[in-house]
Amino acid sequence: MLARWQWLAIVVSRQFWFRAALFSLAGIVAAVSGIVLAPFVPDSMTTKIGASVIDDILNLLANSMLAVAVFSLSTIVSAYGAATNSVTPRATKLLMDDTTSKNVVGTFVGAFLYSLVGIIALGTGLYGSQGRAILLVFTILLILLVAVTLLRWVDYLAGFGRVVETIGLVETTTREALDRWLEHPNLGAAPLEAVPDDAERLHGPIGYVQHIDMGALEACAKEHDATIYVLAAPGKFVDALKPLAAVQGADAQALEETVRAAFAIGPNRTFEQDPRFGLCVLAEIASRALSPAVNDPGTAIDVIGRGVRLLSGWGEGRAERRDEAPRCPRVRLATLRLEDLFDDVFAPIARDGATHVEVQVRLQKGLGALAATRCEGFAEAAARSSAHALAHAEAAMRLEEEKARVRDLAAAVCGRARASGGLPRDG
């Protein structure tokens, strides 16, 4: 449950320029430190370490680091384009948030600026022999850092932007978002069951809800002895017809500015507080793989397995969760509906993979595994998704034997759902 300023700090720290600026600043400070620390170096040490060679090393670093930084940036941009074309544009955001690529580019840019500042300082005579000795020590350490970074970068590029690696990144990010909902159910708010008719609605700018500062809403509600009903959870699109929140027990106009400030509205959905977005992105990847232009049912089957794994973990986490008092009792937010999670990841695959018997078979088997779990609500949701997928298969498949195979698996899903108590025995 992050405050607004914490969320903004995370957003800024993920910007590509931020890490490059930090590494650049560190490089400049290291280069200037030779001037500051020079009086503490004895004259005898400068002869022993051969400080005179520093000029050639800095020139070599300056020339090579600029070229390597430009090459790395072009490689990263190419990976973004490959992910956009082969996976989905929504997954590109995760690649752009990747810390390894930012650290690599930041290291190279910082090494270039360090060399540049060192060359300028040497040319103007700011370094004495002692300062050159310190600069040489820092340069040797920098060379070791650059060597390690290059080796890691070469190994990392083998999977950067590839389909399987990107799918894994989406799965990991979605799992983290689901875990955050488990750790703070309803983002720390009390469950929303119904909104009173006398609650006054508040609207905000048009866009997607990216983040909600629940702590700020709770403080506002407590100060005015009111109850705030959050009507737009993270990931929802708000406009003139869809309000952000409703206020009961106080003048909504007095709270309007504070309530609006607690919502971060942007043009796109984000992953941090919106686990459904991650599931939707996985479904998009599968749908693109099932398109006639790509025709890659194997990727869709891979996504089905990941979706089953994510929802199973979500169900187990809910079963193990202890009922605790909400941290923000004056704020109400609707819980994540299990049916929505199933629809987000499985419904598009059932539709776009309707003609692929291997996809339908894997989908029914995955839903059967979810139906067999003892998690609350899973049997009903799995049986519902199974019937939906079977309807698509019946309408799209031509061979009766393929339809029969999917039909038998769908019947097995219903059987498991009844055995687990999720469906009536005679249903």
N, C-alpha and C positions, 0 to 999 in steps of 0.2 A: 504494500500500500504506500505508494510514493506520493510525496507532496509535489505540488506544481513545479517548484524550483528544482527539486531533485530530478524530475523528469526532463525539464529543460536542460539541466546540466548533462544528463546522459545523451540527449539529442545533440547538443553542441559537441560533446566529446567524440561522437561518432562521425562527425563531419571529416571529410578527407583532409581538409586544410589544417585541422586542429593538431593532429599528430605531426604532420609535416612541420608546422610552426614550432611545436615543442622541441622536436629534434634539431631544427635549425637554430633555435635559441640556445640549445645545449652546445651545439658546435661552435657558435660564436663565443659563448662564455668560455669554452675550453681554449679557444685560440687567444682570447684576450688575457686569460689567466697567466699566460707565460710572461706578460709584462708585469703583472701584479706580484707574482711569486718569485721573480728573478732575484731580488735581494737576498733570498733565503738559500740560494744555491752557491756552494763554494766554487771558486775559480778552478780548482784542480779537477773537479768533476767534469767540466765541459770538455777538457782534452781527452779524458778517458772514454767518453761515450761518443765522440766524433760528431759533435753537434753541427759541423759544417755541411753535412750531407742533407740537411733538412730542406734546402731550397729545391733540389731535384725531386725529392719525394713529394713535396706539396704540389709541385707542377704536375707530376704524374697523377696524383689523386684528383686534382681539379679537372684534368682532361677526361679521366676515366669515369669518375662518379657522375658527371653530367650526362655522359652517353648512356651509362647504365640506368640512371634515373629515367631518362626519356624512353629507353627500351622497356623498362618495367611498366611505365604508364601506358604505353601502347599495348602491351600484353594484357594489362588489366582491362582496358577499354575493349579489346577484342573479346575477352572473356564475358564482359557485360553483354556485348552484342550476341555472342553465342548462346548465352542463357536466355536472352529475350526471344531469340528465334527458335530454339530447340526445347525450351522448358516453358516459361511464361514470363511476361514482363513484371508480374508481381513478385517473382522470386529474385529479380535483379536487385531489389532493395536489400536483401540479405547479403548478397555479394558485396554491395557497396558498404555495408556495415562491417565487413570482415576486417578484423584487427591485424591479421598477419600481413596482408597486402599494404595496409597503411603504415605499419611499422617498417616494412622493407623500403618503401618509397621515402618515408621520413628519414631513415638511416642514410640513404644515398644522398638525399638533398642536404641533410645536416653535414655529412662528410664533405660535400662540395663547398658549402658555405664556410666550413671550418678551414678548408684549404685556401679558399679565396681570401678570407680575412687574414690568415697567416702570411700569404704571399704579399698582401698589401702592407701589413705591419713590417715584414722583413724589408720590403723595398723602401719604406720610409725611415728605417733605422730605429724603430721603437724597441726592438729586441736587442739586448746585449748578448754576450756569449752565454750568460746564465739563462736568459730568456729563451735562447735557441735550444738549450739543453732541455728545458721544460717542454718546449714545443715538440721536440723529438720524442720524448717519452709519451706525450699525449698522442702523437701521430702513430707510434707503434701500437698503442692500445686501440686506436681507431682502425688500423689495418686489420687487427685480429677480429674486431667487431664486424667489419665489412666482410671478411672472409667467412665467418660463421653465418652471417645473414645471407650471403650469396649461396652457400651450400643448402641452407634451409629453403631458400626461395626456389632453387632448381627442383628440389624434391616436392615442394608445395605446388608448383606449376603443373605437375603431372595430373592432378585432379581438379585444379581450380577452374570453375565454370563448367565442368562436365555434368552430364545429366544426372548420373547416379549420385555424385557428390552434392549437387544442388538439392536433389530430393532429400538426401540425408540432412542437409542444413535446414530445410523447411520442417522436417519432422522434429529435429532437435528444438528448434525455436517454438514450434507448436506445443511440444511437451512442456517446455519451460512455462509457457503461458497457462497451460492447464494446471500445472503445479502451483502457480501463483494463485489461481482461483481456488484450489484446494486448501492452500495455506491461509488465504483470506477469503472465505466464501462470500460471494456477492461483493467482492472488493472491500469487505469489512462492514458493509451495510446490512440492515435487517431485510429479510425477504419481503418482496412486494407481492401482495396478493390481489389487492384491488385499490383503485384510486378513488377517494371520496368525491362525490359530485361537487362539493363546495370548495374543493382545492383549486386554487387559481393557477392557470398554466402560464409558463414562461417560455418564450421562444428565443432563439439565438440566430447567428448567421448560418447561411446555407453551407453544408459540407458534412464530412464524416466526423463523428466523435472519436478523437484519438486518445484522449486521456481525461480522467476525472479525478480531481483532488477531493477524495472523500473526507479527509481531515478538515479541509476548509468548509465543506458543506455542513459537517457535524458542528463545527464551531459556530457557524452562522445560525444554524437551527437552534442551538442551545442558547445563544445570546438573545434570540427573539422568541424563545419558547415556542418553536414551531416544529413541524414535521415536513421534511422535503422528500418528495417522491421523484426519483430519477426515472424519467420516461425514455431516455435515449442512452442506452448502454454503449460502451466502446464498440465501434464498428457500425453503429446505426447512422443512417443518413437523415439529417434534419433539414427541414425547410419551413415554409410558412404554415404548412398543415400539420407538421410533426413537432410538438414542443420538446424542449430539453427536459423540463422538470415541472412539477406542480408543488405548490406551497399551501399548507393548511395550518391555521392557528396564528397567522400573522399577515400583515399587509405585504402582498407579493411585490409591490413596487418598491418597497423599502429594501427588499432582499435581492432585487433583480440584478443589480450590478455585481454583487458578491457571488451570486449563483452562476452568472454567466462567466465570471472570471475563473471559476473552478473547472470549467469545461474547456478543453483544447480542441478546437475545430479546425480541420484541414481538408485539402482536396482529395486525400487518399486515406485508405485504412492502414493501420499499423498493427504490428504483431504483439506488442507488449501486454496490453490489457484485453486483447481480442483473440482468444483461442480459436473462435470460429473462422477467422480470416485464414489462419494457417491450414485448417481443414479444407477451406474453399480453394486455396492455392494448390494443395495436393490434388484436389479433384480437377482443377484446370490443367495440371500437368498430365493427368491421365486422359482427359478429353482431347488434348492436343495430340497425344501419342496415338489415340484411336482415330484421328482424322484420316481421310483417304490420302492426304498428301504425305503423312508420316507413316501410318500403318505399322505401329509398333505396339502390339497388345502386351508384350512383355513388360513394358514400362507401366501400363495400367495394372497388370497383375502385381507388380512390385508396390504400387501405391495402395492397392487393396490390403496387402499384408501390413503396410505401415499404418493404415487407418485402423485396422483391427487391433494392432499393438497399442496405438494411442488411446483408443476408446477402452480397451481392457485395463490399461493403467489408470485411466480416469475413473472407471468403475471401482477398481480395487482401492484407489485412494479415497473415494467417497465412503466405501464400506468401513475403512479403518479410521475415518475422521471422527473425532469426538465432538459432540455438540457443545459449542462454546457460545457465550454471550457475544453478540456482535460488537465490534469496536465503535461503530457509529450507529447507535440505536435509534437516533432521530432521523436517519436517512434510510430510505427504502429503495431497493433495487431488485429487479426480477432475476431469478436464478437462471442458470443455463438449462435450457430444456434438452433432454436427451434426444428427443425426436429431431430437433434442429441439428444436433451434432451428427446424427446418422445421415440426415438428408444432405448436409453440407458436403460430406465426403463420398457417399455412396450413390445418391440419386443421379448426379451427372454421369457417373460411370455406368450405371444401369441403362441410362438413355443412350449414350454414345457408343456403348459396347454391346448393344442389343443384338447385333448380328454376329458377334464373336462368341462362339460357344465356349472357348477356353476362358474368356473373361467372365462370362456368366456363371460358369462352373466354379471358378475361383471365388467369385462374389458370393454365391450361395454357400460355399463351404466356410468362408469367413464369417458370414452372418450366422451360420449354424454354430460356430465356435462362440460367438458373442451371446447367442440365445441360450447356450448351455451354462453360462456363468450364473452365479447366484447373486449377481449385483441387481439392485432394485431397478426395475423398469427396463432392463436390457432385453428380456424375453419379448415384451410387447413391441419395443422399437425394432428389434431384429426381425420379428415376424412381419411387421408392417413394411420394412424395407425389402424383405424377401418377396412379398406379394407384389410390390411395386416393380421390382426387377423382373419377376416372372411375367408380369403383364407386358413389359417391353419386349421380352424375348418371344412371347407368344405372337406378338404382332409383327415382329421383324424377321424371325427365322423362317426359313423355307422348308428345311428337312424336319419331318415329323420325329425322327429318332433323336435329333438334337433337342427339340422341344421336350420330348419325353425325359431326356436326361436331366434337363434343368428343372422340369416339373417334379421329378422324384427328389431332387435335392431340396427344392422349396418345401415339399411335404415333410422332409426330414427336419428342416428348420422349424416348422410348426410343431412337429413332434417333440423336439427338444424344448421348445418354448412351453408346451403343455407340461412336460416332465418337470420343468423347473418351477412350475406354478405360475408362469406369467400369462398363460392363456387358459380359458375354461376347457375342461376335458371334452365337452361336447361341442366346442366352437370350431 
